[in-house]
Amino acid sequence: MESKKITIIGAGLIGSLLAIYLKRHGHKVAVFERRPDLRKAKISAGKSINLALSDRGWRPLKDVGLEEELLKMIIPMKGRLMHDMKGNLTFQPYGKEGQAINSISRGGLNALLMNRAEEMGVKFHFNHKCLDVNFDHNLVELEEKGNTFQVDSDLIFGTDGAFSAVRASMQKTDRFTYSQTYIPHGYKELVIPAAPSGDFAIEKNALHIWPRGGYMLIALPNLDGSFTVTLFLPFEEAKHSFENLNTDEKVVAFFKEAFPDALEFMPTLLSDFNAHPASSLVTVKSYPWVQNKTMILGDAAHAVVPFYGQGMNCGFEDCYELNKLIEINGDDWDTTFRQFSTSRPENTNAIADLAVENFVEMRDKVGDESFLLRKKIEAHLNDLYPDMWIPQYSMVTFNPDMGYAEAMKIGKLQKKIMDEVMSVPDVTENWQNLDFEMIMGDLKELLKKP
Amino acid sequence: MESKKITIIGAGLIGSLLAIYLKRHGHKVAVFERRPDLRKAKISAGKSINLALSDRGWRPLKDVGLEEELLKMIIPMKGRLMHDMKGNLTFQPYGKEGQAINSISRGGLNALLMNRAEEMGVKFHFNHKCLDVNFDHNLVELEEKGNTFQVDSDLIFGTDGAFSAVRASMQKTDRFTYSQTYIPHGYKELVIPAAPSGDFAIEKNALHIWPRGGYMLIALPNLDGSFTVTLFLPFEEAKHSFENLNTDEKVVAFFKEAFPDALEFMPTLLSDFNAHPASSLVTVKSYPWVQNKTMILGDAAHAVVPFYGQGMNCGFEDCYELNKLIEINGDDWDTTFRQFSTSRPENTNAIADLAVENFVEMRDKVGDESFLLRKKIEAHLNDLYPDMWIPQYSMVTFNPDMGYAEAMKIGKLQKKIMDEVMSVPDVTENWQNLDFEMIMGDLKELLKKP
């Protein structure tokens, strides 16, 4: 393959993985990042502290040879562990025996990717802010310490996140379809520290959820025995909102009422609550992702809310899919860019919509008995027909060979059928006597329709 | 009412009408406009040359005392006159006897509004470009002839159109939900000049449509006997597209094939086609419209595609609705701003969606016999039940007391019922024997549901 001079804007998770993929093909790759080097500075890597890595993200990381390192960094979470108001626990597996999603440190994973990229010869430039991109001449305008300069390239990739500067330049071109949609909720990160013994204070191998209808608390384990706890709450216009939690007394009273069994393990609640901002949650969709020799991908092209645990996984899958096209098209980059930007958005739009829908499920329905029964029946269908009735969560999380759009489409049909099943009068007592063959037949029929 | 210092950004149709309304309440009103004064310079007023003024726009113009002047400026269009490929004509009235939409010059109407505003004491400043708005301190940063300066105000209104600078400043604030969505079609303005006698070359009192499925041509009359003709065509990726019409021969061949009876009256087709750009068509939605003491309205807040003829009318209705709130709330501007920006978007989102839907109807279905029968049956229902079955087009165009959202909701229910009616096997021959009372009863039933 002809060696190209490639500039990547953004050294986050997606930009760093993309750099590895491109370097592997022998290109000259430089990455410019607005922030300082997170391996040296004590800075937040932005957004959440830990993330749930699942199969769509794992596949490309394994593909570039990082599986061994990954295995040391993860804590498998085998299911959701729901905490009700009285502290009762209900466990709901994410998939089958052996399937799990993996809690991983964002900063740790990012450092791993940057280290590997540097070892391969990728050049990273930190504290460089992208000001603008000239698409006609493939020039990136950058600023470092008050000085501005231009970099010319054969190809430019924007992986600079939900508030992408590269995308902002694209927005100035004609016919750039774009949306940014905020949900009424924000999030705030809190902590359950490790127990004095160094052990995990609550169950280690689960994603904890305190579903409370209009809001929720979740917790993901960290390697050091702590949990990163995230409160999702409306900003305003609700009884319980960030706006209303404006005194220490109110914060404590709220946790006492809503999350008593979490509060007991949160000695630093007030200092964490007061130190961390309430951050907003946005869905970004854009089209087209390409202007001449410049392409955006990852959050820069399609940011999603975190409720399906797919933002990072989807961005890594972008790199994987792009690399497949590079291997097919070789030096014909125009074709690679065109194919990627026409085929991929269908899937990224689907996961964006699924993530918004899943918030309602997570914060509300997972505490509901009828919902748990529905999941149980679906799990049984999956046992009977392992290749034909796969729950939507599993299609999205554990079946990377199926695109998000296909998973969404099949999930909608399953929901339609399950709505009918759940309306059978004595379904709670007699669900085991359902005609599962007929239910499976219904799905097959629906799937045949165009 | 306490007199306020008010700054309006944008002296287009909406800004000029808003200035009149605000001046009427005794405020000090200054309007800053990026372009030169269109009353003095020979410039395009932006976008289309003529527009269809209907009841929602007429009401506020009458409200501010401009009806007499308006009557001299309009050409009523009583319905759609469809031209088929062979030049056969079909007329479809827009409403009842006496109802019409009105072709009017954008520039002429804008000048009328600016003149009236100036007479009342509004100050207009042309060639002033808005660079930024500081919402916390109510400061607008402006540029004139290379000099930048700031204007402070009690209240700021952004009526600077689909590519609003005021909205661009709002986009930099957190949690600003925003979308810009382009359709695959563009438009190009052409001309049918007046006949040598000075008469109209084709029927004067109609909106002419050449519906051709994937594209269409329309023509609206001007006072001087000419028609402004607009070609709507995909930019690319279609047999007939702007991309493919890249030689004079192809343009002429295309018109000969698709619009032969229009071509005959278009002696300047090629020079017009080559002189005018193909412009894009965008829908803009945004929320919230208010930041502190600054509000956006009109296209700046909610641009729509032109296929329901409601962009200007909707913007004028913004002014009318806002003025109603000002009269209720008096000096309590915070309440006026909050109420307007929470209640109005439901209606502007509805007309945005209806306008996109109506494009399919205009370019495709209006040439269809089954569609014309459907319209005939609906017109008959309207004759029988004039207050209860009002066609959606009439609700939107001739019933300003009903909001766009309500019109869309009722229209969807009517469509559901009419889909069933149109599936009656012998409906074409025997539509007059339909049980109209039952059909009306079905709509009443549907309307009762929440």
Interface residues (C-beta under 8 A of the other chain):
Chain A: D174 R175 F176 T177 Y178 S179 Q180 T181 Y182 F235 S280
Chain B: D174 R175 F176 T177 Y178 S179 Q180 T181 Y182 F235 S280
